[in-house]
């Protein structure tokens, strides 16, 4: 008995579907909307042809198949061929996958280790030595009173996956802006004490790791952005902070951004 390929040259002159099914890649996360078309194919090695990642399942010719085993779907992009195996008479069997851009997924039952900021209060008293020490170290974060040390804990987190179709290898995608605390600068004004004039200079800095309020009681201090008061409002309101954001390749020309958010503590 001859092999089907040689018996029916028209049918087997290209990539022939021999089985097909639909999979939901995120079914374990209760996402039954996102789906992938799986097509088991067979062809002679010399007739193997692969679509571009920009090709869709709009029709059999674009999908590089003899025929479509599903209804045409112009939103389903080629995602790749895999599960190759060699057969008799110089033939190959493999699985061809098409899929649309997945919907946004939000996963709330996750955890993440994050360092929440130290809370500081700037202080001084009217003793001469304390004020002189303060002014002499104006560019340093002293004297301080730590209300709470930085808190490094593993806490509940919200993971958000947002998917994109890109033809630039994802290079045009940018991560979300992370939550940061900036030290405000102070570069003007003066303070006279015991016959000496002090000129403040506090350099502005980013991601300083602590929150403090601005104070103008006797000796000015510029505080942070957000201030400690604002941050404590975040805590009371359960505001989410952007803790991490990354761009990753998914399949074919599909990429995703994963954002991890934690509630302020």
C-alpha positions, 0 to 999 in steps of 0.5 A: 500500500502506497503512502498517502503523500504519493497517492494524492499529490494535490492534497499532500503537495503542501502542509496538510492539517490532520488534526485540530483543537482549541486550547485556553493557555490560562484556563487555570487562572479562570481565563476562558476567553484567551484561546489558541488554535492548535493544528497538527500538520504533516508534510514532505520535508521539501514542502515545509513552509512556515508563516511569518509572525505577522501572518494570521489565520485569515485564510489557508494561503496566509496560514501556509496550509492546504486548508483551514480546519477552523473558521478563518480568524484574521485576529489570530497571529502565527505563534510558532511551530513545535512538536516536530517528529520525523515520519516515513517517506521523508515526511514531518509531523508538527503542531502549528499554533495561531492565537489572538492578543491575550486579554489583560489578566489580573492576579490578586492572590500572589505575593511579593517581597518589597521594602516599604520606606522608613518614616522620619521626623526632622527635629531640632531644639534651641540649644546652641550645639544642636542648631550648630550641629544641624547647620554644619551637617545641612547636606546630610540627613541628620539629625533625624528621629526615625518613627519607623525603620524601613520595612522589608516584608513579603506581602500580598500583591496584585500582578497585572499582565498586559499583552501587545502585538509588536513588530519591533521585537518589543523594543518600543514597549516601556515598563510602568513608572515605579513608585519612588520617593524623592528628596527635595532640594534646598539651595536658597536662603540663609540662617544666622546664628551666633554671628555666623551665617549659614547657607543651606544646600540640600541636594535633590535626590531620587529613590531616597528610601524614606519619607519626611515632611517639610519643616520650617520651624527654626531651621528649614528642611525641604522634606520628600515627595511624597511627604510622610503625611501624604504617604500615611494617607496612601496607607490609610486608603489602601493605595497600591504602589508600583513595585516592579514592571518588566517587559517580556516576550510571550510568543511570536510577535506577542509581548507582555508587560507584567506590573506588580503592585503592593498596598502601601504599608 
